[in-house]
Amino acid sequence: MISWIVIAILVIVGVIAIKMNHLKHRVFIVILILLALFLYTSMNLIVKDNDLNLNSVDGLFNVIKVYTGWLANGFQNLKVITGNVLGMDWGNTNSSFTDKDSKKIEAVRYGRS
């Protein structure tokens, strides 16, 4: 229940801040709110899934260690995905088009009907 209250407060504060500032500040505020929501929900998920304790100093350091490991693993996965995307062959192939479809595309490309 508390998590929904925190999320609602963040959204309300964001809406009020957006109403008060200029456009360039609005984007920055929206990014900060989204980052805060991401950090809050992901921290909640990590604490609940790993049954961690936030009431002691040792528990807090353990949460920080697990959470930074989780973030590092996420960035490592993004790095691998980006590398795989860059390594793909993005060349032009018409293997999935039929002759009729490729003629239509060619006609549109060169302005013929």
N, C-alpha and C positions, 0 to 999 in steps of 0.2 A: 504494500500500500504506500509506503514511504517513497518508493522509487517513482510511482506515478505522480506523486505530489511534487517531487523534485523536477521531473520532466515538465509538468504543467507550469511550474514557476519559471523555469528556463524559457519556455515558449512565450509566456506572458511578458517577461522582461525583454525578450527579443522583439516582440511586437511593439512594445512601448518605445524601445530604443530605435527601432526602424522608423517610427513615426516622428521622432525628434531630430534625426540627423539627415545629412545630405546623402546623395546616391552613392558616392564612393565609400562613405562610412557604412552604409547599409550592407554592402557586400562583405565588408570586413566583419561586421557584427553577425551576419548570418553564418559566415565561416566559423567564427568563434563559438556560436551556439551549437552548430553541428559538431564541432570538435568536442565541446563539453558533453553533448549528448552521447557521442561515440565513446568517449573515455568513461563516462559514468556507467553506461549500459554494459560495456565490455568488462569493466572492473567488477560490476555486480555479477556478471556471468562467470568470470574466473573465480570469484570468491565462493559462489554457490556450488559450481561444479567440482571444485577441489576441496570443499569443506574447510576453508581457511578461517582463521580467527583474527579479527581486526582489533581486539580488545587489549592486546599486549604488544610490547615493543618488538619482541621476537616474532610474533605473528604478523606484525606490520612489515617487518623486513622480509619475511617469507612471502607475503603477498606481493611486495615490490619485485622480488626475485622472480616469482612465477609470472607476473604480469609482463615484466620486461622480456622474459624469455618467450612469452606468447607473442608479443609485438615483434620481436626479432624474427621469430619463425614466420610470421605473416609477411614481413618485408622480404625474407628469403624466398618465400613462395611467389611473391610478386616479381622478384628478380628472375626466377626461373621461367615464369609465364612470359615475361617480356622477352627474354632470350629466345624462347620457343617461337614467339610471334615474329621476331625479327629474322629468325632462321628459316621461316617458311618461304616457299616459292610463290610469290605474288604476281607472277607473270600472267599475261593475257592468254587464256586458253579457251577455245570454243567447244570443248568436249561436252559440255552440258547443254549446249544449244542445238536444236535441230536446224536443218538447212533453211526451213521456212522462217524460223525465228531469227536466224543470223542475217537473212536477207532483209527482214523488217528493221532490224537494228542498224544495218548498213544504210538502208534507205533514209532512216531518220537522221543518222549521223551526217550524211551528205546532202540532206535537204530534198530528197526525192520522195514522191508519194507512192 
